[in-house]
Amino acid sequence: MHDVDTDAGPGLVVVVGPTGTGKSELSLDLAERLAARGRAAEIVNADAMQLYRGMDIGTAKLSVAERRGIPHHLLDVLAVTDEATVARYQVEARAAITEIIGRGAVPILVGGSGLYVSSVVFDFQFPGTDPVLRARLEAELVEQGPGALYARLKAVDPAAAARIGASNGRRLVRALEVVEITGAPHSAALPGDPVYWRPTVTVGLRTPRDELTPRLDARVTAMWAAGLPDEVEALIPAGIETGVTASRAIGYAQALGQLRGTLTPAEAIEQTQQFTRRYARRQVSWFKRSPHTHWIDSAAADRVQQAVDRIDGGMPATPLS
């Protein structure tokens, strides 16, 4: 292994992939490997739900002890009543990354929230917001339900409607708001031909679906055994039930249903497993669109070395089949 030139290398290292593939562990291993070669590294969270204080079990958030003394950024920065927005995240994540680079360290952006990752990695601007228009659309969501907003979006921006789906009311409202503000499709806000914000190496972890699915199911069961319903119950006084984003998080919405008596524990677990599997498929679809991601099998014994080699620029990108 050759020495690290502290004036060379990527401005940003990114670790992506579907949930349950070991992104956090790889990011820690990479940070330790880089440190051993003379280059400090710090980790920036790109999981939208790990932004929330108190949402630990259901997000598989690393405890302070599990972070191996490596600095982590953008964990536990929001209250459960705050709305997580990708526009705000973009500003804060880029500020953290710029400060890390200013310290001479390597920033490692890690997470599975595709839009959050892309907002940092690629150079594009988010359209503004209109409080009056937003309030009207949110009222329509309550009165008419997400199906009506989905039908309207499908008529003006089929690509955005297909990407968002018929049930995500919050994102449907935002997409329609962008269309009305800009007069252009919401999908036009995302770069068709991505331009990188700064030099970047992206490493993706992949796991065959027949292996990942039972792993995800077991992970959900383990979260319930670890006390996810108790964690959610403790967040009720903090306002999680009124949190626009937090209350809808996979696992947390189902645990709330269990606590309210609308779901049995078995139903809550089964629904969370179903939604987690669906989310993992969406993550794969999102990340495979990037032609510059270097894909590594999550079970490979030499996955850390493979990632280091790719950071060093020694190997070409591999497509995700």
Disulfide bonds with the S-S distance in Angstrom:
none
